[in-house]
C-alpha cells in the first residue's frame, strides 16, 4: 500500500453511516458493538476466502461497503495475507472516491495462526536461533502463537497490508490451539494474560482501538478439553486493567453460531460469582462486550459439515445420472492414454499422475461435501492436472489427448459440483421445513440462508453476523434482511432444529 489512512472508526461517524446507507427491514434498535460504542451493520463482510486478485471478491466488497455493511472481518492468515490486501485496497479506493469515510468503517483483524509466509518466517527464525517464544507446533503446515513478540510482528504486517494507521479491533485467533497439544489450562490462561497485557500497550500506542478473542470453543460444553471460558477471560482482562489503573480495552469476542451449532445461546457454560449459569451471549451482554458470529451458513453437525443454503440445481436423481455419464466419458478417454507414443517423444508421465477421473471415482465417497470438494478441486486437483497437461503438450500426441481430457474433466468437475449441491439441498430442505413448522412466519423468507439470518439477528446481544459474500449477488442476498423476529421465536426455532436434526447429512473429512 503506497499510503496509510489515518484514524479509525468513531461512534459518531459509524452512527451517521446508517443515516446515509439505510437497510431494508432495519433493526428496531441500533446495533452497538458493546463498550466500543461503534454502530455496526447487522451483517458483516467475512474475509475468510477472499483475495486481492479476484475481481468478483473486489466487486462484492465494494458493493457491501457502499450498501449498508460497515464491518469487515479478516485475519493475517486468510489467503496468506491477500484478504487484508484486498480490504485495504478497496477501503483506500472508496475513501479516495468520497463514497465512504475511514471513520465509518469498523475493521477487525486477527492474529495467532502461523501458516504460509508466516510459517516460513517462523521456521527461518528458529533455524537462526531466534525463534518466536511459546510457539505451538500443531501440525506440519500449521503452527500457532500468541506471544507478544509474534503479535507485535503480525500487527505490523497487517497494518501494512491494510494500509491503515489503526485497526479498530485485533482479536487473538483461536488461542485454544494450545489446548490441542497440552492439557495445561493454567498455562493457557497465563499466555492469554500476557497477550492481553501486550494488547493494552498496543491500544495505548494507537495501533489498535480495542482487542478481544475469536474462539471456536467459547460455545462448547465446559467439560471439553479445549473449552475456552469467557468468564475467565473477563476476569483476566479486569485484573490487567486494574493493575494498569486504566479502563480495559478488552471489548470484542467472536465465535461460531448457526442453526446446528447454537451453543452461544443454548449452552450455559459460564458461571458467575452468584452461581448463575450463563451462555456466552448472556455473559457478553452483562459485560457489555461486542459480539461477532462466524460460520453462520457452514455448520458442523453430529454427522458432518453442511451448508445452510440452497442451490438452483437439478434434482438429485438427474444430477447423479449426469455425473455417471461424465465419469464414463472421462474413464474411457483415460483408458486410451497414449503412453507408448509419449515415451517415444521423451515424455515419461505415468497415467497415474494424470488420470483424475479414475482417482476421483475411487475416492468419491470421501469427498462427500460441497465445501470439501471445492477445496480439493482448487488446491489439489486442478493444479496437479494443469501441471500434467502442460507436460503432455510438449508432444503432438500428448497435446491432442490433453486437450480432450481437459474438456472432459471440466464437465466431470461441474457434474460433481452439481451432485453435491443437490445432496446439500436435501438437507437444507429438511431444515427449512423444520423452521417453518416451528415458526410459521419464517416461511416468508424465500431461502434457508435468509431464514437463518433472521433467526440469528433476533438475539439483541448478537451484534453482527459475518457472512462470506464473495460475489455481488451474495451481498444482495445477505443485506436483504427479512422482517425481524422476536427472541422467543428465534429460540423456538433453534430448539426445533436441535430436536429434529437433518437426516441427510453426509460424512466428511476434516474441513
C-alpha positions in Angstrom: 0.0 0.0 0.0 1.5 3.3 -1.1 -0.1 5.4 1.7 -1.6 5.0 5.1 -5.1 6.1 6.1 -5.1 7.8 9.5 -7.5 7.3 12.3 -10.2 4.7 12.9 -13.9 4.1 13.3 -15.7 6.6 15.6 -19.0 6.3 17.4 -20.4 9.5 15.7 -19.3 8.5 12.2 -20.5 4.9 12.4 -23.8 6.1 13.6 -24.1 8.6 10.8 -23.2 5.9 8.2 -26.6 4.3 8.6 -28.4 7.5 8.0 -26.9 7.6 4.5 -26.9 3.8 4.0 -30.3 2.6 5.3 -31.0 -1.2 5.1 -34.3 -2.8 4.3 -36.1 -4.1 7.4 -33.6 -2.2 9.5 -33.4 -3.4 13.1 -35.7 -1.6 15.6 -32.6 -0.7 17.6 -29.1 0.4 16.7 -26.5 -2.4 16.9 -23.8 -1.0 19.2 -20.6 -3.2 19.4 -20.6 -3.3 23.1 -18.3 -1.0 25.0 -16.6 0.2 21.8 -19.6 2.5 21.2 -19.4 1.8 17.5 -22.6 1.3 15.5 -22.2 -1.8 13.2 -24.3 -3.4 10.5 -26.2 -6.5 11.4 -24.3 -8.3 8.6 -20.5 -8.0 8.3 -18.2 -8.9 5.4 -16.3 -12.0 6.3 -12.9 -12.2 4.6 -12.0 -15.8 5.1 -11.6 -16.8 1.5 -11.3 -13.5 -0.4 -8.2 -12.2 -2.1 -7.0 -9.1 -4.0 -6.5 -10.9 -7.3 -10.2 -11.9 -7.7 -12.4 -9.4 -9.5 -15.6 -10.8 -8.0 -14.3 -10.5 -4.5 -13.3 -6.9 -5.1 -16.7 -6.0 -6.6 -18.5 -7.8 -3.7 -16.6 -5.8 -1.1 -17.2 -2.5 -2.9 -20.9 -3.2 -3.0 -21.0 -4.2 0.6 -19.3 -1.1 1.9 -21.5 1.2 -0.1 -24.7 -0.6 0.6 -25.0 -0.7 4.4 -22.3 -3.1 5.5 -19.7 -1.2 7.6 -17.9 -4.0 9.4 -15.3 -6.1 7.8 -13.5 -9.1 9.4 -10.3 -10.6 8.2 -7.1 -12.2 9.6 -3.4 -12.2 9.0 -3.6 -15.8 7.8 -6.6 -15.5 5.5 -5.4 -16.3 1.9 -1.9 -15.7 3.2 -2.5 -12.0 3.7 -4.3 -11.4 0.4 -7.6 -10.9 2.3 -6.2 -8.0 4.2 -4.6 -6.6 1.0 -8.0 -6.6 -0.8 -9.7 -4.9 2.1 -7.1 -2.2 2.4 -7.2 -1.5 -1.4 -11.0 -1.3 -1.5 -11.2 1.0 1.6 -8.5 3.3 0.1 -10.3 3.4 -3.3 -13.7 4.2 -1.8 -12.3 6.8 0.6 -10.5 8.5 -2.3 -13.7 8.5 -4.3 -15.6 10.0 -1.5 -18.0 7.1 -1.2 -17.1 6.2 2.4 -15.0 7.7 5.2 -12.5 5.7 7.2 -14.2 6.8 10.4 -17.4 5.0 9.2 -15.9 1.5 8.7 -15.1 -0.9 11.5 -12.0 -3.0 10.6 -11.4 -6.2 12.6 -8.4 -8.5 12.1 -6.9 -11.4 13.9 -3.5 -12.9 14.8 -2.3 -16.2 16.1 -2.1 -18.6 13.2 1.4 -19.4 11.8 0.8 -20.5 8.2 2.1 -19.8 4.7 4.7 -17.0 4.6 4.4 -16.6 8.4 5.3 -20.2 8.9 8.3 -19.8 6.6 9.4 -16.7 8.7 9.0 -18.6 12.0 11.0 -21.6 10.7 13.8 -19.4 9.5 13.9 -17.6 12.8 14.1 -20.9 14.6 16.9 -22.1 12.3 18.8 -18.9 13.1 18.5 -19.4 16.8 15.9 -16.6 17.3 12.6 -18.5 17.4 9.3 -16.8 18.4 8.7 -17.8 22.1 5.7 -20.0 23.1 5.3 -21.5 19.6 2.7 -24.3 19.3 3.7 -26.7 16.5 0.2 -28.1 15.9 0.9 -29.7 12.6 3.5 -29.7 9.8 1.8 -26.8 8.0 0.0 -25.1 10.9 1.7 -23.6 14.0 0.2 -21.1 16.4 1.5 -18.4 18.7 0.1 -15.5 20.8 3.3 -14.4 22.4 3.7 -10.6 22.4 6.6 -10.7 20.1 4.6 -12.6 17.5 1.5 -10.4 18.0 3.6 -7.3 17.5 5.1 -8.6 14.3 1.7 -9.7 12.9 0.1 -6.4 13.7 2.8 -4.5 11.9 2.4 -6.7 8.9 -1.4 -6.5 9.0 -1.4 -2.7 9.2 1.0 -2.6 6.2 -1.2 -4.8 4.1 -4.3 -2.9 5.1 -2.7 0.5 4.6 -4.2 1.7 7.9 -2.8 3.6 10.9 -5.0 1.6 13.2 -7.4 -1.4 13.2 -10.5 -1.0 15.3 -10.2 -4.4 16.9 -7.5 -7.0 17.0 -8.5 -10.5 18.1 -6.5 -13.4 19.3 -7.3 -16.0 16.7 -8.4 -19.4 18.2 -5.9 -19.4 21.0 -7.2 -22.9 22.0 -4.7 -24.4 19.6 -2.5 -24.6 22.7 -5.1 -26.9 24.4 -5.0 -29.2 21.3 -1.4 -30.0 22.2 -1.4 -29.6 26.0 -3.8 -30.1 28.9 -2.3 -27.3 31.0 -5.2 -24.9 31.4 -3.3 -22.7 33.9 -0.5 -22.1 31.3 -3.2 -21.5 28.6 -4.7 -18.6 30.6 -1.2 -17.3 31.6 -0.4 -16.9 28.0 -3.6 -15.1 27.3 -3.0 -12.8 30.2 0.4 -11.9 28.8 -1.2 -11.3 25.4 -3.8 -9.0 27.0 -1.1 -7.0 28.7 0.6 -6.5 25.4 -2.6 -5.6 23.6 -3.3 -2.9 26.2 0.0 -1.4 25.2 -0.9 -1.6 21.5 -4.1 0.3 22.3 -2.1 2.9 24.2 0.2 3.4 21.2 -2.9 3.8 18.9 -2.2 0.9 16.7 -5.5 -0.8 17.8 -8.7 0.6 19.1 -9.9 -2.4 21.1 -9.0 -6.1 21.4 -10.6 -9.4 22.1 -10.6 -13.1 21.3 -12.1 -15.2 18.5 -12.5 -18.8 19.7 -14.4 -21.8 18.3 -14.5 -23.2 21.9 -16.4 -20.4 23.6 -19.5 -22.3 22.8 -18.7 -25.9 23.7 -19.5 -27.7 27.0 -17.1 -26.8 29.7 -16.1 -30.4 30.0 -14.4 -30.3 26.6 -10.7 -30.4 26.9 -10.2 -27.3 24.7 -13.0 -25.3 26.2 -12.3 -21.5 26.5 -14.0 -19.8 29.4 -15.3 -16.3 28.6 -15.8 -15.7 32.3 -12.2 -16.4 32.9 -11.1 -14.1 30.1 -13.3 -11.3 31.5 -11.6 -11.8 34.9 -8.2 -11.7 33.4 -8.9 -8.5 31.4 -10.3 -6.8 34.5 -7.2 -7.7 36.5 -4.9 -6.5 33.8 -6.8 -3.2 33.6 -6.8 -2.7 37.4 -3.0 -3.3 37.6 -2.6 -0.6 35.0 -5.0 1.8 36.6 -6.8 2.3 33.3 -10.1 1.2 31.7 -9.9 -2.2 29.9 -9.9 -2.3 26.1 -11.0 -5.9 26.1 -14.2 -5.4 24.1 -15.0 -7.9 21.3 -15.4 -11.6 21.0 -16.1 -13.9 18.0 -17.5 -17.4 17.9 -19.3 -19.8 15.6 -23.1 -19.5 15.6 -25.5 -21.3 13.3 -28.7 -23.4 13.3 -26.8 -26.6 14.3 -24.0 -25.0 16.4 -26.2 -22.9 18.7 -24.1 -23.2 21.9 -23.7 -19.4 22.1 -27.3 -19.3 23.1 -28.2 -22.7 24.4 -25.0 -23.8 26.2 -24.9 -22.3 29.7 -21.1 -22.9 30.2 -20.2 -19.8 32.3 -20.8 -19.4 36.0 -20.9 -16.1 37.8 -19.9 -15.4 41.3 -23.6 -15.7 42.4 -23.6 -19.2 40.8 -25.8 -18.2 37.9 -25.1 -20.2 34.7 -24.9 -18.1 31.6 -24.4 -18.7 27.9 -21.7 -16.8 26.0 -24.3 -14.3 24.7 -25.8 -13.8 28.1 -22.4 -13.1 29.7 -21.4 -10.9 26.8 -24.5 -8.8 27.4 -23.8 -8.5 31.1 -20.2 -7.4 30.4 -21.1 -5.1 27.5 -18.9 -7.0 25.1 -19.2 -6.7 21.3 -20.2 -10.0 19.7 -19.4 -11.3 16.2 -20.8 -14.6 14.9 -18.9 -16.6 12.2 -19.7 -19.6 10.1 -23.5 -18.7 10.0 -24.1 -20.9 7.0 -21.4 -23.6 7.4 -22.5 -25.9 10.2 -20.7 -28.8 11.8 -23.4 -31.2 12.9 -23.1 -34.6 14.6 -22.7 -36.3 11.2 -20.7 -33.8 9.2 -20.4 -30.4 7.6 -23.4 -28.9 5.9 -24.2 -25.7 4.0 -27.3 -23.9 5.3 -28.2 -22.7 1.9 -30.0 -24.0 -1.2 -28.6 -24.2 -4.7 -30.5 -23.8 -8.0 -29.6 -27.2 -9.4 -31.3 -30.2 -10.9 -32.8 -32.8 -8.6 -30.5 -35.4 -7.1 -31.5 -38.3 -9.4 -30.9 -36.2 -12.6 -27.6 -34.9 -11.2 -26.5 -38.4 -10.4 -27.3 -39.6 -13.9 -25.4 -36.8 -15.5 -22.5 -37.5 -13.2 -22.3 -41.1 -14.2 -22.3 -40.2 -17.9 -19.4 -37.7 -17.3 -17.5 -40.4 -15.4 -17.9 -42.9 -18.2 -16.6 -40.4 -20.8 -13.5 -39.5 -18.8 -12.7 -43.1 -17.8 -12.9 -44.2 -21.4 -10.6 -41.4 -22.5 -8.1 -42.1 -19.8 -8.1 -45.8 -20.8 -6.8 -44.7 -24.2 -3.8 -42.8 -22.7 -1.0 -42.8 -25.4 1.8 -43.9 -23.1 3.9 -45.6 -25.8 3.8 -42.6 -28.2 4.6 -40.2 -25.4 7.5 -42.4 -24.3 8.9 -42.2 -27.9 8.7 -38.4 -27.7 10.6 -38.4 -24.4 7.7 -37.8 -22.1 7.7 -40.2 -19.2 4.5 -39.3 -17.4 2.7 -42.3 -15.8 -1.0 -42.4 -16.3 -1.5 -42.4 -12.5 -0.4 -38.8 -12.4 -3.0 -37.6 -14.8 -5.9 -40.0 -14.6 -8.0 -37.8 -12.3 -11.2 -39.4 -13.5 -10.1 -42.8 -12.1 -8.7 -41.1 -9.0 -11.9 -39.3 -8.3 -14.0 -42.3 -9.0 -12.0 -44.3 -6.4 -12.2 -41.7 -3.7 -15.5 -40.0 -4.5 -17.3 -41.2 -1.3 -14.5 -39.5 0.8 -15.3 -36.2 -0.9 -18.8 -36.2 0.5 -19.5 -32.5 1.0 -19.5 -29.5 -1.4 -17.1 -27.4 0.7 -14.6 -30.3 0.9 -14.9 -30.8 -2.9 -14.4 -27.1 -3.7 -11.3 -27.0 -1.6 -9.8 -30.2 -3.1 -10.6 -29.0 -6.6 -9.0 -25.6 -6.1 -5.9 -26.6 -4.2 -5.2 -30.1 -5.3 -6.9 -31.4 -8.4 -6.7 -28.5 -10.8 -3.1 -27.5 -10.0 -1.9 -31.2 -10.4 -4.0 -31.7 -13.6 -2.8 -28.5 -15.2 0.9 -29.4 -14.5 0.4 -32.8 -16.1 -1.4 -31.2 -19.2 1.4 -28.7 -19.7 3.9 -31.6 -19.7 1.8 -33.6 -22.2 1.5 -30.7 -24.6 5.2 -31.0 -25.4 4.3 -33.7 -28.0 1.6 -33.6 -30.7 0.1 -36.9 -29.4 0.0 -35.6 -25.9 -1.4 -32.3 -26.8 -4.4 -33.8 -28.6 -5.1 -36.2 -25.7 -4.6 -33.4 -23.1 -7.0 -31.0 -24.9 -9.8 -33.5 -24.9 -9.0 -34.7 -21.4 -9.2 -31.1 -20.1 -12.7 -30.7 -21.7 -14.0 -34.0 -20.3 -12.6 -33.2 -16.8 -14.1 -29.8 -16.8 -17.5 -31.4 -17.5 -16.9 -34.1 -14.8 -16.0 -31.5 -12.2 -19.1 -29.5 -13.0 -21.3 -32.6 -12.6 -19.6 -33.5 -9.3 -20.4 -30.0 -8.0 -24.0 -30.3 -9.2 -24.4 -33.6 -7.5 -23.0 -32.4 -4.2 -25.2 -29.3 -4.4 -28.2 -31.5 -4.9 -27.3 -33.6 -1.9 -26.8 -30.4 0.2 -30.3 -29.2 -0.9 -31.9 -32.3 0.5 -30.6 -31.5 4.0 -31.3 -27.8 3.6 -34.9 -28.6 2.6 -35.3 -30.6 5.8 -34.2 -27.7 8.0 -36.3 -25.2 6.0 -39.4 -27.3 6.8 -38.5 -27.7 10.4 -38.1 -24.0 10.9 -41.3 -23.2 9.0 -43.2 -25.6 11.1 -41.8 -24.2 14.4 -42.2 -20.5 13.5 -44.6 -20.1 10.5 -43.6 -16.5 9.9 -40.2 -17.7 8.8 -41.9 -19.2 5.8 -42.0 -15.7 4.3 -38.2 -16.0 3.7 -37.5 -17.4 0.2 -34.3 -19.2 1.1 -32.8 -21.0 4.0 -29.9 -18.6 4.3 -32.3 -15.6 4.8 -34.4 -17.6 7.2 -31.3 -18.5 9.2 -30.1 -14.9 9.3 -33.5 -13.7 10.7 -33.1 -16.3 13.5 -29.6 -15.1 14.4 -30.4 -11.4 14.3 -33.4 -11.8 16.7 -30.9 -12.0 19.6 -30.1 -8.5 20.7 -26.9 -9.5 22.3 -25.5 -10.7 18.9 -24.3 -7.5 17.2 -23.0 -8.7 13.8 -23.2 -11.9 11.7 -20.1 -12.4 9.5 -21.2 -13.6 6.0 -18.9 -14.9 3.2 -20.1 -12.5 0.5 -17.6 -13.3 -2.3 -19.8 -12.1 -5.2 -22.1 -9.1 -5.5 -25.1 -11.5 -5.7 -24.3 -12.8 -2.2 -24.1 -9.2 -0.9 -27.7 -8.6 -2.2 -28.9 -11.7 -0.6 -27.2 -11.1 2.8 -28.3 -7.5 3.1 -32.0 -8.2 2.1 -33.0 -8.6 5.7 -36.4 -10.1 6.3 -38.9 -8.8 8.8 -37.3 -9.1 12.3 -38.3 -11.9 14.7 -38.7 -11.7 18.4 -36.1 -13.5 20.5 -38.6 -16.1 21.9 -39.5 -17.0 18.3 -35.8 -17.4 17.4 -35.2 -19.5 20.5 -38.1 -21.8 19.5 -36.6 -22.2 16.0 -33.2 -23.2 17.5 -34.8 -25.8 19.8 -36.8 -27.2 16.9 -33.6 -27.8 14.8 -31.9 -29.4 17.8 -34.8 -31.7 18.4 -35.1 -32.6 14.7 -31.6 -32.8 13.2 -31.4 -33.3 9.4 -31.2 -36.9 8.4 -29.4 -36.4 5.0 -26.1 -35.1 6.3 -23.1 -36.8 4.7 -19.9 -37.8 6.5 -16.9 -35.7 5.7 -13.2 -35.4 6.4 -11.6 -32.5 8.2 -12.6 -29.1 6.8 
